[in-house]
């Protein structure tokens, strides 16, 4: 039989090191799995929050920068300026639509200004007859004469535009004001 020496009892140094390495490896793998799962949960939570925020932003339209009351004040100021620009102060006679249109160009959206200017550029007569495509009235005031006393009032509004009624002694028409840019985007003349 073999004799057991006292130095051979229990774990040896190599067995103890192998046990420590095995426990450390299991602990490292466990930590790695836990940490990876935590990061995945965090990423999914952030993505869900971003998705919810994006869907809320899409479902709710952006608030306009200006109010309907500001649109009415803007229209009143614009038409007061237009009246001044379209009337010769010395004679009280109209100065012409081109000069008065240039005076309020900054108050019109570029698209609306372009369409009005293009209509004014059309020849007055074609083959000796009045050009049916060129209006015989002012496209900004809906009349042939200048405004004598324009008064602006709110007709209706929605989240993006306000319809402002402009009334005068001789004419009543509607101006559409964009509430984001606070510019006139259209003029609707009665019967036109």
DRENDO-139115 format. One line per field, with one value per residue: x negated, y negated, z of N, C-alpha, C, CB in turn. Coordinates in nm, 3 decimals. Atoms other than C-alpha are relative to their C-alpha. Glycine has a CB too. Layout:
<rs>
nxx <- c(X,...) .
nyy <- c(Y,...) .
nzz <- c(Z,...) .
caxx <- c(X,...) .
cayy <- c(Y,...) .
cazz <- c(Z,...) .
cxx <- c(X,...) .
cyy <- c(Y,...) .
czz <- c(Z,...) .
cbxx <- c(X,...) .
cbyy <- c(Y,...) .
cbzz <- c(Z,...) .
</rs>
This chain:
<rs>
nxx <- c(-0.080,0.075,-0.005,-0.043,0.080,-0.078,0.004,-0.091,-0.138,-0.072,0.027,0.135,0.006,-0.050,-0.144,-0.057,0.005,-0.100,-0.130,-0.013,-0.016,-0.133,-0.098,0.017,-0.052,-0.146,-0.040,0.019,-0.104,-0.126,0.001,-0.007,-0.139,-0.083,0.030,-0.051,-0.146,-0.032,0.022,-0.106,-0.123,0.014,-0.013,-0.141,-0.078,0.028,-0.065,-0.144,-0.027,0.017,-0.112,-0.119,0.017,-0.016,-0.140,-0.074,0.032,-0.069,-0.144,-0.039,0.059,0.077,-0.077,0.044,0.079,-0.080,-0.141,-0.095,-0.006,0.118,-0.026,-0.090,0.081,0.092,-0.077,-0.038,0.121,0.037,-0.091,0.023,0.121,-0.035,-0.079,0.093,0.088,-0.074,-0.064,0.089,-0.042,-0.028,-0.123,-0.099,-0.026,0.074,0.135,0.018,0.011,0.138,0.069,-0.058,0.034,0.138,0.003,-0.036,0.058,0.048,-0.114,-0.060,0.084,0.064,-0.086,-0.112,0.056,0.037,-0.120,-0.060,0.090,-0.012,-0.127,0.015,0.094,-0.068,-0.043,-0.138,-0.080,0.049,-0.068,-0.094,-0.106,0.047,0.056,-0.084,0.085,0.052,-0.113,-0.026,-0.011,0.119,-0.005,0.024,-0.117,-0.122,-0.078,0.075,0.046,0.076,-0.080,-0.014,0.011,-0.006,-0.018,0.024,-0.064,0.019,-0.113,0.014,0.140,0.030,0.135,0.108,-0.032,-0.113,-0.071,-0.027,-0.090,0.035,-0.116,0.020,-0.128,-0.051,0.034,0.019,0.072,0.065,0.144,0.048,0.129,0.070,0.031,0.140,0.086,-0.073,-0.001,-0.123,0.022,-0.104,-0.109,-0.118,-0.090,-0.136,-0.032,0.118) .
nyy <- c(0.118,0.125,0.082,0.138,0.098,0.116,0.104,-0.035,0.013,0.122,0.058,0.048,0.138,0.002,-0.018,0.125,0.100,-0.039,0.031,0.148,0.041,-0.043,0.089,0.132,-0.010,-0.002,0.134,0.092,-0.028,0.047,0.147,0.040,-0.021,0.098,0.133,0.007,0.007,0.133,0.095,-0.023,0.058,0.146,0.039,-0.017,0.102,0.128,-0.006,0.011,0.139,0.081,-0.032,0.064,0.144,0.028,-0.017,0.113,0.119,-0.013,0.009,0.134,0.099,0.106,0.121,0.112,0.101,0.121,-0.020,0.060,0.144,0.062,0.002,0.113,0.123,0.003,0.035,0.141,0.079,-0.018,0.074,0.143,0.033,-0.011,0.119,0.114,-0.015,0.004,0.131,0.115,0.087,0.137,0.007,-0.097,-0.092,-0.126,0.004,-0.114,-0.126,-0.051,0.068,-0.039,-0.141,-0.002,0.056,-0.101,-0.128,-0.072,-0.054,-0.109,-0.117,0.006,-0.063,0.089,0.118,-0.040,-0.017,0.133,0.074,-0.060,0.044,0.142,0.011,-0.036,0.119,0.043,-0.038,-0.104,0.014,0.111,-0.025,-0.012,-0.131,-0.059,-0.057,0.106,0.056,0.142,0.055,-0.019,-0.134,0.009,0.063,-0.047,0.109,0.081,0.121,-0.028,-0.014,0.127,-0.021,-0.145,-0.048,-0.144,-0.075,-0.145,-0.072,-0.139,-0.041,-0.141,0.000,0.053,0.127,0.079,0.074,0.134,0.077,0.141,0.071,0.139,0.061,-0.052,-0.140,-0.089,-0.116,-0.082,-0.018,-0.116,0.028,-0.118,0.028,-0.030,0.106,0.126,0.063,-0.021,-0.105,0.004,0.097,-0.052,0.109,-0.047,-0.018,-0.031) .
nzz <- c(0.000,0.006,-0.120,0.023,-0.073,-0.043,0.103,0.108,-0.043,0.040,0.133,0.027,0.053,0.138,-0.006,-0.053,0.109,0.101,-0.056,0.002,0.141,0.043,-0.063,0.062,0.136,-0.013,-0.044,0.113,0.099,-0.057,0.004,0.140,0.044,-0.071,0.051,0.138,-0.009,-0.052,0.109,0.098,-0.057,0.004,0.140,0.038,-0.070,0.069,0.131,-0.021,-0.036,0.121,0.089,-0.056,0.019,0.143,0.039,-0.057,0.080,0.128,-0.018,-0.044,0.088,-0.067,-0.026,0.085,-0.069,-0.021,-0.030,0.094,-0.030,0.062,0.144,0.025,-0.013,0.114,0.120,-0.012,0.025,0.141,0.088,-0.024,0.077,0.142,0.033,0.006,0.116,0.126,0.017,0.007,-0.110,0.045,0.079,-0.045,0.112,-0.007,0.058,0.089,-0.074,-0.008,-0.109,-0.128,-0.023,-0.048,-0.136,-0.100,0.042,-0.118,-0.077,0.077,0.018,0.132,0.102,0.031,0.066,0.137,0.083,0.023,0.091,0.134,0.060,0.035,0.112,0.125,0.075,-0.024,0.116,0.090,0.129,-0.006,-0.097,-0.138,-0.033,-0.106,-0.104,-0.086,-0.075,0.016,-0.135,-0.084,-0.061,-0.144,-0.064,0.066,0.058,0.095,-0.068,-0.122,-0.121,-0.070,-0.143,-0.021,-0.137,-0.005,-0.108,0.016,0.059,-0.047,-0.008,-0.026,-0.060,0.082,0.066,-0.049,0.104,-0.052,0.085,0.018,0.052,0.036,0.039,0.126,0.025,-0.114,0.052,-0.101,0.009,-0.074,-0.061,-0.051,-0.140,-0.028,0.053,-0.013,0.132,0.075,0.099,0.102,-0.011,0.070,0.037,0.025,0.141,0.084) .
caxx <- c(0.000,-0.095,-0.170,-0.002,-0.225,-0.097,-0.194,0.053,0.370,0.635,0.606,0.276,0.171,0.256,0.605,0.675,0.562,0.780,1.080,1.020,0.986,1.309,1.506,1.363,1.453,1.813,1.838,1.700,1.942,2.233,2.136,2.094,2.441,2.603,2.427,2.519,2.885,2.890,2.748,3.004,3.290,3.159,3.133,3.485,3.623,3.455,3.585,3.937,3.924,3.795,4.066,4.337,4.200,4.183,4.538,4.666,4.488,4.643,4.994,4.992,4.946,4.694,4.843,4.841,4.605,4.880,5.241,5.551,5.561,5.206,5.317,5.600,5.359,5.111,5.379,5.500,5.145,5.076,5.388,5.330,4.980,5.123,5.375,5.097,4.872,5.150,5.262,5.077,5.075,5.083,5.375,5.548,5.540,5.432,5.061,5.102,5.106,4.738,4.606,4.849,4.779,4.406,4.484,4.637,4.428,4.279,4.629,4.707,4.586,4.339,4.582,4.875,4.660,4.530,4.880,5.010,4.705,4.739,5.104,5.016,4.742,4.993,5.077,5.397,5.516,5.479,5.567,5.741,5.961,5.935,5.715,5.948,5.653,5.547,5.769,5.934,5.925,5.659,5.581,5.486,5.799,6.053,6.160,6.059,6.017,5.796,5.925,6.070,6.098,6.002,6.117,5.989,6.186,6.148,6.373,6.243,5.924,5.772,5.437,5.238,5.425,5.662,5.925,5.944,6.232,6.132,6.424,6.433,6.703,6.728,6.587,6.571,6.311,6.120,5.747,5.583,5.293,5.045,5.006,4.652,4.498,4.757,4.776,5.075,5.104,5.423,5.689,6.040,6.242,6.622,6.739,6.385) .
cayy <- c(0.000,-0.350,-0.571,-0.908,-1.183,-1.490,-1.709,-1.525,-1.599,-1.858,-2.086,-2.152,-2.492,-2.407,-2.281,-2.599,-2.819,-2.622,-2.663,-3.040,-3.074,-2.875,-3.088,-3.409,-3.293,-3.214,-3.552,-3.736,-3.562,-3.636,-4.005,-4.030,-3.883,-4.107,-4.421,-4.344,-4.289,-4.616,-4.808,-4.646,-4.743,-5.100,-5.121,-4.984,-5.223,-5.521,-5.406,-5.368,-5.716,-5.865,-5.685,-5.812,-6.166,-6.151,-6.017,-6.288,-6.554,-6.420,-6.397,-6.750,-7.029,-7.297,-7.607,-7.906,-8.187,-8.452,-8.488,-8.579,-8.917,-8.988,-8.901,-9.157,-9.427,-9.335,-9.357,-9.694,-9.835,-9.692,-9.843,-10.178,-10.177,-10.066,-10.350,-10.600,-10.457,-10.444,-10.805,-11.118,-11.336,-11.660,-11.575,-11.284,-11.097,-10.733,-10.679,-10.349,-9.987,-9.911,-10.173,-10.079,-9.707,-9.768,-9.966,-9.661,-9.389,-9.295,-9.224,-8.960,-8.603,-8.564,-8.334,-8.574,-8.874,-8.688,-8.599,-8.955,-9.107,-8.861,-8.959,-9.330,-9.265,-9.132,-9.372,-9.574,-9.498,-9.199,-9.246,-9.575,-9.423,-9.428,-9.143,-8.908,-8.768,-9.108,-9.231,-9.570,-9.624,-9.641,-9.284,-9.403,-9.612,-9.449,-9.785,-10.036,-10.326,-10.359,-10.271,-10.565,-10.418,-10.049,-9.867,-9.517,-9.261,-8.888,-8.676,-8.325,-8.147,-7.800,-7.682,-7.806,-8.105,-8.384,-8.525,-8.899,-9.102,-9.441,-9.678,-10.020,-10.261,-10.092,-9.740,-9.444,-9.167,-8.895,-8.875,-8.547,-8.594,-8.313,-8.287,-8.147,-8.415,-8.689,-8.765,-8.801,-8.486,-8.566,-8.829,-8.709,-8.968,-8.944,-8.807,-8.726) .
cazz <- c(0.000,-0.043,0.241,0.264,0.360,0.540,0.248,0.022,0.222,0.097,-0.205,-0.358,-0.489,-0.849,-0.762,-0.561,-0.853,-1.098,-0.866,-0.836,-1.215,-1.274,-1.023,-1.175,-1.528,-1.424,-1.248,-1.555,-1.794,-1.559,-1.533,-1.913,-1.977,-1.710,-1.843,-2.207,-2.112,-1.917,-2.216,-2.449,-2.217,-2.201,-2.582,-2.631,-2.371,-2.543,-2.883,-2.747,-2.593,-2.918,-3.115,-2.881,-2.898,-3.278,-3.312,-3.075,-3.281,-3.600,-3.458,-3.315,-3.571,-3.486,-3.331,-3.563,-3.476,-3.488,-3.377,-3.575,-3.395,-3.510,-3.865,-3.843,-3.719,-3.991,-4.262,-4.130,-4.130,-4.476,-4.631,-4.461,-4.617,-4.952,-4.946,-4.875,-5.149,-5.408,-5.364,-5.470,-5.153,-5.350,-5.580,-5.407,-5.740,-5.775,-5.846,-6.032,-5.931,-6.006,-5.765,-5.490,-5.538,-5.491,-5.175,-5.004,-5.171,-4.832,-4.694,-4.960,-4.985,-5.275,-5.459,-5.432,-5.524,-5.831,-5.953,-5.907,-6.078,-6.368,-6.421,-6.416,-6.674,-6.929,-7.211,-7.164,-7.518,-7.748,-8.118,-8.041,-7.769,-7.391,-7.269,-7.074,-6.879,-6.742,-6.463,-6.503,-6.127,-5.858,-5.747,-5.400,-5.331,-5.567,-5.707,-5.973,-5.735,-5.430,-5.086,-4.899,-4.548,-4.519,-4.204,-4.120,-3.917,-3.856,-4.074,-3.983,-3.888,-3.876,-3.736,-4.035,-4.183,-4.092,-4.326,-4.272,-4.410,-4.553,-4.596,-4.749,-4.862,-5.200,-5.167,-4.930,-4.986,-4.803,-4.741,-4.641,-4.397,-4.331,-3.951,-3.969,-4.188,-4.118,-4.489,-4.722,-4.932,-5.124,-5.188,-5.278,-5.463,-5.476,-5.810,-5.924) .
cxx <- c(-0.084,0.017,0.043,-0.085,0.084,0.004,0.097,0.147,0.060,-0.035,-0.145,0.009,0.061,0.152,0.070,0.000,0.102,0.141,0.026,0.023,0.140,0.108,-0.007,0.058,0.153,0.052,-0.012,0.109,0.135,0.011,0.019,0.145,0.092,-0.019,0.056,0.154,0.045,-0.014,0.110,0.131,-0.003,0.020,0.146,0.089,-0.017,0.070,0.151,0.040,-0.010,0.115,0.128,-0.004,0.023,0.146,0.087,-0.023,0.072,0.150,0.047,-0.067,-0.072,0.089,-0.050,-0.073,0.083,0.147,0.087,0.011,-0.120,0.018,0.091,-0.077,-0.095,0.073,0.041,-0.119,-0.040,0.090,-0.003,-0.123,0.030,0.080,-0.091,-0.087,0.075,0.072,-0.106,0.044,0.038,0.136,0.110,0.035,-0.080,-0.136,-0.023,-0.030,-0.143,-0.075,0.054,-0.028,-0.143,-0.009,0.034,-0.054,-0.044,0.113,0.066,-0.094,-0.063,0.087,0.114,-0.050,-0.032,0.122,0.066,-0.085,0.010,0.130,-0.006,-0.091,0.066,0.041,0.148,0.091,-0.069,0.084,0.109,0.114,-0.061,-0.050,0.082,-0.082,-0.059,0.117,0.015,0.021,-0.129,0.013,-0.024,0.121,0.133,0.086,-0.089,-0.057,-0.082,0.095,0.012,-0.017,0.008,0.010,-0.013,0.073,-0.016,0.128,0.000,-0.148,-0.008,-0.144,-0.110,0.028,0.114,0.061,0.043,0.086,-0.049,0.122,-0.034,0.137,0.061,-0.023,-0.019,-0.069,-0.074,-0.147,-0.037,-0.141,-0.057,-0.046,-0.143,-0.091,0.058,-0.014,0.133,-0.029,0.107,0.096,0.116,0.096,0.140,0.025,-0.119,-0.032) .
cyy <- c(-0.124,-0.075,-0.141,-0.089,-0.121,-0.108,0.030,-0.014,-0.132,-0.045,-0.038,-0.140,-0.008,0.017,-0.128,-0.108,0.032,-0.032,-0.151,-0.049,0.038,-0.091,-0.139,-0.001,0.000,-0.138,-0.100,0.020,-0.048,-0.152,-0.048,0.013,-0.103,-0.141,-0.018,-0.013,-0.138,-0.105,0.015,-0.060,-0.152,-0.051,0.010,-0.104,-0.137,-0.003,-0.014,-0.143,-0.090,0.024,-0.066,-0.151,-0.037,0.014,-0.111,-0.126,0.004,-0.021,-0.138,-0.103,-0.109,-0.123,-0.110,-0.104,-0.123,0.036,-0.065,-0.151,-0.073,-0.009,-0.117,-0.132,-0.017,-0.043,-0.148,-0.091,0.005,-0.083,-0.151,-0.046,0.003,-0.122,-0.121,0.007,-0.014,-0.133,-0.110,-0.099,-0.141,-0.008,0.092,0.101,0.129,-0.011,0.114,0.125,0.048,-0.063,0.043,0.147,0.012,-0.050,0.105,0.138,0.084,0.061,0.118,0.119,-0.009,0.060,-0.092,-0.125,0.031,0.013,-0.133,-0.079,0.053,-0.044,-0.147,-0.018,0.035,-0.127,-0.031,0.044,0.109,-0.008,-0.106,0.018,0.009,0.143,0.062,0.060,-0.105,-0.063,-0.150,-0.068,0.030,0.134,-0.001,-0.059,0.039,-0.114,-0.082,-0.126,0.038,0.012,-0.135,0.018,0.150,0.037,0.153,0.062,0.150,0.063,0.145,0.030,0.150,0.002,-0.062,-0.134,-0.072,-0.072,-0.132,-0.074,-0.145,-0.067,-0.147,-0.056,0.068,0.150,0.076,0.126,0.070,0.017,0.122,-0.030,0.130,-0.030,0.037,-0.113,-0.139,-0.082,0.032,0.101,0.001,-0.114,0.056,-0.115,0.054,0.009,0.033,0.146) .
czz <- c(0.000,0.129,-0.037,0.088,0.033,-0.108,-0.114,0.041,-0.051,-0.142,-0.009,-0.057,-0.139,0.000,0.049,-0.108,-0.107,0.049,-0.004,-0.143,-0.050,0.058,-0.063,-0.141,0.002,0.040,-0.115,-0.105,0.052,-0.004,-0.144,-0.050,0.066,-0.058,-0.141,0.002,0.049,-0.111,-0.106,0.048,-0.007,-0.143,-0.046,0.066,-0.067,-0.135,0.014,0.035,-0.123,-0.096,0.048,-0.021,-0.145,-0.042,0.059,-0.081,-0.133,0.017,0.043,-0.092,0.080,0.018,-0.093,0.085,0.037,0.024,-0.107,0.025,-0.059,-0.151,-0.036,0.009,-0.117,-0.127,0.003,-0.032,-0.146,-0.090,0.026,-0.080,-0.150,-0.046,-0.017,-0.125,-0.132,-0.026,-0.001,0.108,-0.044,-0.069,0.051,-0.107,0.016,-0.069,-0.097,0.081,0.015,0.118,0.136,0.032,0.054,0.144,0.106,-0.036,0.121,0.083,-0.071,-0.005,-0.139,-0.110,-0.040,-0.073,-0.146,-0.090,-0.030,-0.099,-0.143,-0.068,-0.040,-0.121,-0.133,-0.074,0.025,-0.114,-0.078,-0.127,0.004,0.099,0.139,0.024,0.113,0.115,0.093,0.074,-0.025,0.135,0.075,0.072,0.150,0.073,-0.061,-0.055,-0.094,0.065,0.123,0.118,0.069,0.152,0.030,0.148,-0.002,0.119,-0.029,-0.053,0.051,0.013,0.022,0.052,-0.085,-0.066,0.072,-0.120,0.061,-0.100,-0.005,-0.061,-0.018,-0.039,-0.122,-0.020,0.131,-0.055,0.112,-0.032,0.082,0.050,0.056,0.143,0.038,-0.045,0.024,-0.129,-0.069,-0.111,-0.110,0.030,-0.082,-0.021,-0.022,-0.150,-0.087,0.006) .
cbxx <- c(0.091,0.045,-0.137,0.152,-0.125,-0.058,-0.142,-0.028,0.008,-0.031,0.090,-0.075,-0.146,-0.067,0.035,-0.079,-0.141,-0.012,0.009,-0.127,-0.109,0.025,-0.024,-0.150,-0.053,0.045,-0.086,-0.139,0.005,0.012,-0.131,-0.096,0.046,-0.034,-0.152,-0.043,0.052,-0.092,-0.138,0.016,0.017,-0.138,-0.090,0.048,-0.043,-0.152,-0.034,0.045,-0.098,-0.134,0.019,0.013,-0.140,-0.088,0.052,-0.040,-0.151,-0.028,0.044,-0.039,0.108,-0.128,-0.013,0.120,-0.117,-0.013,0.035,0.139,0.007,-0.128,0.063,0.119,-0.080,-0.065,0.126,0.053,-0.116,0.007,0.142,-0.020,-0.114,0.081,0.107,-0.088,-0.070,0.101,0.103,0.002,-0.110,-0.109,-0.030,0.125,-0.034,0.081,-0.104,-0.113,0.083,-0.075,0.013,0.150,0.015,-0.091,0.097,0.151,-0.119,-0.082,0.102,0.035,0.081,-0.133,0.055,0.074,-0.127,-0.076,0.100,0.013,-0.146,-0.005,0.116,-0.054,-0.121,0.123,-0.024,0.006,0.026,0.007,0.060,0.056,0.079,0.113,-0.152,0.089,-0.112,-0.079,-0.017,0.121,0.124,-0.016,-0.102,-0.124,-0.015,0.082,0.060,0.087,0.121,-0.105,-0.062,0.137,0.113,-0.123,0.140,-0.151,0.150,-0.041,-0.006,0.070,-0.074,0.019,-0.038,-0.034,0.039,-0.044,0.123,-0.133,0.147,-0.129,0.123,-0.106,-0.019,-0.063,-0.127,0.139,-0.098,0.068,-0.077,0.001,0.012,-0.122,0.096,-0.043,-0.023,-0.051,-0.121,0.054,-0.005,0.075,-0.043,0.068,-0.050,0.104,0.064,-0.122) .
cbyy <- c(0.000,-0.087,-0.001,-0.019,-0.041,-0.057,-0.015,0.142,0.007,-0.112,-0.121,0.095,-0.051,0.111,0.118,-0.047,-0.005,0.149,0.052,-0.068,0.067,0.146,-0.009,-0.040,0.127,0.107,-0.046,0.020,0.152,0.048,-0.056,0.086,0.144,0.001,-0.026,0.126,0.109,-0.036,0.022,0.150,0.045,-0.043,0.087,0.140,-0.008,-0.021,0.132,0.096,-0.048,0.033,0.152,0.032,-0.046,0.093,0.137,-0.022,-0.012,0.136,0.102,-0.024,-0.063,-0.036,-0.043,-0.064,-0.042,-0.095,-0.056,0.067,-0.023,0.082,0.134,0.001,0.002,0.139,0.089,-0.031,0.049,0.148,0.051,-0.029,0.099,0.128,-0.028,-0.003,0.135,0.112,-0.025,-0.066,-0.009,-0.049,0.033,-0.070,-0.067,0.113,0.005,-0.027,0.106,-0.028,-0.152,-0.026,0.082,-0.085,-0.118,0.007,-0.024,-0.094,-0.110,-0.047,0.134,0.072,0.133,-0.039,-0.049,0.131,0.093,-0.079,0.009,0.154,0.023,-0.078,0.089,0.090,0.019,-0.152,-0.122,0.144,0.133,-0.024,0.129,-0.037,-0.012,0.108,0.078,-0.108,0.027,-0.023,0.058,-0.118,0.089,-0.085,-0.149,0.082,-0.091,-0.038,-0.090,-0.111,0.104,-0.063,-0.077,0.067,-0.045,0.030,-0.039,0.065,-0.004,0.101,-0.076,0.091,0.139,0.097,0.025,-0.103,0.080,-0.078,0.009,-0.018,0.017,-0.016,-0.149,-0.073,0.010,0.034,-0.042,0.137,-0.129,0.130,-0.109,0.039,0.075,0.131,0.020,-0.081,0.048,-0.134,0.135,0.135,-0.144,0.116,-0.073,-0.095,-0.123,-0.081) .
cbzz <- c(0.116,-0.117,0.072,0.030,-0.081,0.128,-0.054,-0.045,0.153,0.097,-0.028,-0.095,-0.004,-0.085,0.093,0.123,-0.062,-0.033,0.143,0.061,-0.090,0.043,0.154,-0.005,-0.070,0.103,0.119,-0.064,-0.032,0.144,0.058,-0.086,0.035,0.149,0.000,-0.081,0.096,0.120,-0.065,-0.028,0.146,0.053,-0.088,0.038,0.148,-0.018,-0.071,0.112,0.109,-0.069,-0.009,0.150,0.045,-0.083,0.045,0.146,-0.022,-0.063,0.100,0.149,-0.089,-0.083,0.151,-0.073,-0.086,-0.121,0.139,0.013,0.152,0.033,-0.045,0.102,0.132,-0.020,-0.012,0.141,0.087,-0.040,0.018,0.151,0.033,-0.026,0.110,0.126,0.005,-0.003,0.113,-0.143,0.102,-0.095,-0.143,0.046,-0.136,-0.064,0.109,-0.099,-0.067,-0.131,-0.015,-0.001,-0.131,-0.092,0.011,0.014,-0.092,0.088,0.023,-0.143,0.017,0.004,0.053,0.130,0.073,0.002,0.069,0.133,0.050,0.009,0.097,0.118,0.023,0.028,-0.151,0.016,-0.091,0.065,-0.043,-0.133,-0.035,0.102,0.039,-0.060,-0.063,-0.083,0.151,-0.091,0.075,0.103,-0.066,0.027,-0.006,0.096,0.111,-0.117,0.041,0.026,0.096,-0.030,0.076,-0.060,0.061,0.009,0.014,0.134,-0.155,-0.097,0.113,-0.130,0.030,-0.105,-0.146,0.112,-0.056,0.028,0.051,-0.093,0.095,-0.117,-0.029,-0.113,-0.086,0.072,-0.112,0.011,0.049,-0.089,0.112,-0.092,0.089,-0.067,-0.148,0.121,-0.087,-0.060,0.068,-0.008,-0.051,0.080,-0.125,0.067,-0.052,0.044) .
</rs>
